[in-house]
Amino acid sequence: MMYPCLFSVSFGELDVSPVTLAFLLILTIFVFSAVGLSSFNLVQSAMDDDDDES
């Protein structure tokens, strides 16, 4: 017999499976890197526009 969840991570009274925890971690890293890249491109384009007006 297979057990889909052999262990779980406890957050207080909430038990979270490792698959869910890994999915949330990957999603968090993806969103953080996307926002960082977008912010970097926005600042870079603002700096390039300032150089053209001078």
Secondary structure as GFF3:
##gff-version 3
##sequence-region A 1 54
A	DSSP	beta_strand	9	11	.	.	.	ID=ss1
A	DSSP	beta_strand	14	16	.	.	.	ID=ss2
A	DSSP	alpha_helix	18	53	.	.	.	ID=ss3
###
